[in-house]
Amino acid sequence: MERSNGRPDEQADARTGAAAGRPPTIRGVAERAGVSKSLVSLVLQGSPRVSDTKRQAVLHAIEELGYRPNAAARSLVARRTHTVGVLLNDMRNPWFVEVLDGLNSLLQAHGLRMLMADGRLDRRAGQDFARTFQELRVDGLVVVGTLPDTDGLAEVAARLPTVIAGNHEPRLPHADLVANDDERGARLATEHLIGLGHRRIAHIAGQGLVGELRRRGFEAAMHAHGLAESAVVTSGDGTEEGGYRAAVRLLTPPSAPARTGARPPAAQRPTAVFAFNDISGVGALSAAQELGLRIPADLSLVGYDNTYLARIRHLWLNSVNNASHEVGRRAARCLLDRMERPDTPAGQQLVAPELEIRGSTAAPRPDCP
């Protein structure tokens, strides 16, 4: 007595991997096209050693079965994953989004995809994420911004093509740096305010080496114009809340508590504020408005980064354009070059900033000498 093992089409489906719930396999493609599995692999790799007839047969079988190559398996064979790890300081900062746009525009054109992580999540995240990217066998790593912990980065950069974007540290033997000329940008902002006639100018400072460079540029410009005695610096943390609190300290007389709508005496407060970035500038703007100060009639304000926040119409904030998209694009170019030549000495590129004039600065009032 004969027993049937199923209909012929079911048996064929089992061989090709096209049965319900099972994805088609490379073996199934080979059987459907009447070729070997190795020849299917050559077609998938774009090898010129395959005749047009057999190539078309394989492509037709792939289309017919709906076969999708296993990216992980191909990566093991090629020893590349066609992915790039991107470790950011803080995904909430809009400046990083524009850097990513520039970064992705070039990486994608070269067939590379980005895997992203936020180094702000905990104290050791920068180190842990960098090592995680290495374990995922990414082809390269881009570190964007200031990380809370860079101890593990040197170890990873010694094994993996690495580029640091938007920051000036750490300096590693084979990791390229692409950043804005932050000291020059701060001087542009400060000299703009001085050129309008401001003498009592305050700076809401940021953190890390970028914050130090922008502060240095501010103080250098004030000193060059004989205004070092009237320069005021107060600390911030680069957030909107930090900018708000710093502005309240700057704009409220020491002898009087801050009260909403109570305008500080003009002779005791700065007539202009240069903020570390646009986010802290927005916080400073909120503080000024709560204190009854109009921008720019009573207080001039300049931010940094030229993010979309500065371009919002009811804010219309003057800001230093640090070419975030260009920083990202150059970082991608450096990474592609380093992937080809991993042993070349580290290089540094500084992108020239420009000041974008909008509607948040004006000459000081006549009663504010």
C-alpha positions in Angstrom: 0.0 0.0 0.0 1.4 3.3 -1.1 1.4 6.4 1.2 1.4 9.9 -0.1 3.7 12.4 1.5 1.7 15.3 0.2 0.9 17.0 -3.1 3.8 17.7 -5.5 3.4 21.5 -5.1 3.7 21.0 -1.3 6.9 19.0 -1.7 8.3 21.7 -4.0 7.4 24.4 -1.5 9.2 22.4 1.2 12.3 22.3 -0.9 12.2 26.0 -1.8 11.3 27.2 1.7 8.1 28.8 0.3 5.7 27.0 2.6 3.3 29.1 4.7 5.1 30.8 7.5 8.6 29.9 6.3 10.7 32.5 4.4 12.2 31.3 1.1 15.8 30.2 1.2 18.9 30.5 -1.0 18.6 26.8 -1.6 15.0 27.3 -2.8 16.1 30.0 -5.2 18.9 27.7 -6.6 16.4 24.9 -7.2 13.8 27.1 -8.8 16.5 28.6 -11.1 18.2 25.3 -11.8 21.6 26.4 -10.6 23.9 25.9 -7.6 23.7 27.8 -4.3 27.2 29.2 -4.9 26.0 30.7 -8.2 23.1 32.4 -6.5 25.6 33.9 -4.1 27.7 35.2 -7.0 24.6 36.9 -8.4 23.7 38.5 -5.1 27.3 39.8 -4.8 27.0 41.3 -8.3 29.8 39.1 -9.7 30.6 39.5 -13.4 31.5 35.8 -13.6 27.9 34.8 -14.2 26.3 34.6 -17.6 23.4 36.8 -18.4 21.1 33.8 -18.9 21.8 32.3 -15.5 21.7 35.8 -13.8 18.2 36.4 -15.2 17.1 33.0 -14.1 18.3 33.6 -10.6 16.8 37.1 -10.4 13.5 35.8 -11.7 13.5 33.0 -9.1 14.2 35.6 -6.4 11.3 37.8 -7.5 9.0 34.8 -7.8 9.7 33.5 -4.4 10.1 36.9 -2.7 13.5 35.9 -1.4 15.4 38.5 0.8 19.1 37.9 1.5 20.1 37.4 5.1 22.1 40.6 6.0 23.8 38.9 9.0 24.9 36.0 6.9 26.2 38.2 4.2 28.1 40.2 6.7 29.9 37.2 8.1 31.0 36.3 4.6 32.1 39.8 3.6 33.4 40.7 7.0 31.4 44.0 6.8 28.0 45.0 8.1 27.6 48.2 6.0 26.6 49.9 9.3 28.1 52.8 11.2 27.6 53.4 14.9 26.6 57.0 15.8 27.0 57.9 19.5 25.4 61.2 20.5 25.7 63.3 23.6 22.1 64.2 23.8 19.4 63.4 21.2 17.2 66.2 22.5 19.5 68.8 21.2 18.3 70.0 17.8 21.9 70.8 16.7 22.7 67.0 16.6 19.7 66.4 14.3 21.2 68.6 11.7 24.6 67.0 12.1 23.0 63.6 11.6 21.3 64.9 8.4 24.7 65.9 7.0 26.3 62.6 8.2 23.5 60.4 6.7 23.5 62.2 3.3 27.0 60.9 2.5 26.9 57.6 4.3 23.7 56.5 2.6 25.1 57.4 -0.8 27.9 54.9 0.0 25.5 52.1 1.1 26.0 52.6 4.8 23.3 52.7 7.5 23.4 54.4 10.9 22.8 52.7 14.2 22.3 55.4 16.9 22.6 55.6 20.7 22.3 58.4 23.2 25.4 58.7 25.5 23.4 60.8 28.0 21.5 57.8 29.4 23.8 57.1 32.3 27.2 58.0 33.6 29.1 55.1 31.8 26.9 54.9 28.7 29.5 56.5 26.4 32.0 53.8 27.2 29.4 51.0 27.2 27.8 52.0 23.9 31.1 52.4 22.2 32.0 48.8 23.1 28.5 47.6 22.2 28.9 49.1 18.7 32.2 47.2 18.4 30.4 43.9 19.4 27.8 44.6 16.7 30.7 44.7 14.3 29.9 48.1 12.8 32.2 49.2 10.1 33.0 52.6 11.8 32.0 54.9 14.7 31.1 58.6 14.8 31.0 60.3 18.2 28.9 63.5 18.1 29.2 66.0 20.9 30.7 65.8 24.4 30.4 62.4 26.1 30.2 62.0 29.8 32.9 59.3 29.8 35.5 58.8 27.1 37.7 56.3 28.9 36.5 53.4 26.8 36.6 55.4 23.5 40.4 55.2 23.1 40.2 51.4 23.3 37.5 51.2 20.7 39.1 53.7 18.4 42.2 51.6 18.3 40.3 48.8 16.7 37.5 50.6 14.8 37.6 53.5 12.4 36.4 56.5 14.5 35.6 60.1 13.9 34.7 62.7 16.5 32.2 65.4 15.3 31.2 68.6 17.0 33.8 68.4 19.7 37.6 69.1 20.1 38.3 66.2 22.4 39.5 63.6 23.1 42.6 63.6 21.0 43.3 60.1 19.9 46.1 58.8 17.6 43.8 57.5 14.8 40.5 59.3 15.4 39.8 62.4 13.2 38.1 65.5 14.6 35.6 67.6 12.8 34.2 70.6 14.7 33.2 74.2 14.5 35.7 77.0 15.2 33.9 77.8 18.4 36.3 80.5 19.7 36.0 82.4 16.4 32.2 82.0 16.4 32.0 83.5 20.0 34.1 86.4 18.9 31.7 87.1 16.0 28.7 87.2 18.3 30.4 89.4 20.8 31.9 91.8 18.3 28.5 92.2 16.7 27.0 93.3 20.1 30.0 95.7 20.7 29.5 97.1 17.2 25.9 98.0 18.1 27.2 100.0 21.0 26.8 97.6 23.9 29.3 97.8 26.7 27.7 95.7 29.5 27.6 92.3 27.8 27.0 89.0 29.7 27.8 85.5 28.6 25.8 82.4 29.6 28.6 79.8 29.5 28.4 76.1 28.5 30.2 73.0 29.7 33.1 71.0 28.4 35.9 72.2 26.0 33.3 73.7 23.6 32.0 75.8 26.4 35.5 76.8 27.4 36.3 77.8 23.8 33.2 79.9 23.4 33.9 81.6 26.7 37.4 82.3 25.6 36.2 83.9 22.4 33.8 86.1 24.3 36.4 87.3 26.8 39.0 87.8 24.1 36.6 90.1 22.1 35.7 92.1 25.2 39.4 92.5 26.2 40.3 93.6 22.7 37.8 96.4 22.9 38.8 97.5 26.4 35.7 96.1 27.9 37.2 93.3 30.1 36.0 95.1 33.3 32.4 95.0 32.2 32.3 91.4 30.9 30.1 89.1 33.0 30.1 85.3 32.7 27.6 83.1 34.5 27.5 79.3 34.3 24.8 77.4 32.4 24.3 73.8 31.3 23.2 74.2 27.7 19.5 73.5 28.5 16.5 75.8 28.3 16.1 75.7 32.1 19.8 76.4 32.6 19.5 79.4 30.3 16.4 80.7 32.1 18.0 80.5 35.6 21.3 82.1 34.4 19.4 85.0 32.8 17.4 85.5 36.0 20.7 85.8 37.9 22.1 88.2 35.3 19.0 90.4 35.0 17.9 90.6 38.6 19.7 93.1 41.0 21.4 91.2 43.8 19.4 93.3 46.4 16.0 92.4 44.9 14.3 89.1 44.4 13.1 88.3 40.8 9.5 89.2 40.3 7.5 88.6 37.1 6.9 91.9 35.3 9.3 93.9 37.6 11.8 95.5 35.3 15.4 95.6 36.7 17.0 99.0 36.8 18.8 99.6 33.5 22.0 100.8 35.1 22.5 97.5 37.0 22.0 94.9 34.4 23.6 93.8 31.1 22.2 95.4 28.0 23.1 92.3 25.9 23.5 88.5 26.5 25.4 86.0 24.4 24.2 82.5 25.2 26.2 79.3 24.8 23.6 77.8 22.4 20.1 78.5 21.0 18.4 76.3 23.7 19.8 78.3 26.6 19.1 81.5 24.5 15.4 80.5 24.4 15.5 80.1 28.2 17.1 83.5 28.6 14.5 85.0 26.3 11.7 83.6 28.6 13.4 85.0 31.7 13.7 88.5 30.1 10.0 88.5 29.1 8.9 87.5 32.6 11.0 90.4 34.0 9.2 92.8 31.6 12.2 93.3 29.3 11.5 93.5 25.5 13.8 91.8 23.0 15.6 93.6 21.5 14.4 97.1 22.7 15.5 96.5 26.3 17.9 93.5 25.9 19.8 92.2 22.9 20.3 88.4 22.7 22.5 86.2 20.6 22.5 82.4 20.5 24.8 79.8 19.0 24.2 76.8 16.6 21.6 78.4 14.3 19.2 75.6 14.9 15.5 75.6 13.9 14.7 77.2 17.2 16.4 80.4 16.2 14.4 80.4 13.0 11.0 80.2 14.6 9.3 83.4 13.7 8.2 84.6 17.1 11.7 84.0 18.5 13.7 85.1 15.4 17.0 84.8 17.3 20.3 86.0 16.1 22.6 83.0 16.2 26.1 81.8 15.2 25.7 79.4 12.3 28.2 76.6 13.0 27.4 74.8 9.8 26.1 71.6 11.5 25.2 70.0 8.2 28.7 70.6 6.9 30.2 69.2 10.1 28.2 66.0 9.6 29.1 65.7 5.9 32.8 66.2 6.6 32.7 63.7 9.4 31.2 61.2 7.1 33.9 61.9 4.5 36.6 61.4 7.1 35.1 58.1 8.2 34.9 56.8 4.7 38.6 57.8 4.2 39.6 56.2 7.5 37.8 53.0 6.6 40.0 52.8 3.5 43.2 53.8 5.3 42.8 53.1 9.0 46.5 53.7 9.9 46.8 57.3 8.7 47.5 59.9 11.4 44.6 61.7 13.0 43.5 64.9 11.4 41.5 67.9 12.5 39.1 70.1 10.5 37.5 73.3 11.8 34.5 74.6 9.9 34.3 78.4 9.8 31.2 79.9 11.5 29.0 82.8 10.4 26.7 85.1 12.3 23.0 85.0 11.2 21.3 88.3 11.9 17.6 88.2 12.5 15.6 90.3 15.0 17.0 89.8 18.5 19.7 92.5 18.7 19.6 96.3 18.5 21.6 99.3 19.8 21.2 99.8 23.6 18.6 102.3 24.8 20.0 105.9 25.3 19.4 105.5 29.1 21.6 102.4 29.2 25.1 103.8 28.8 
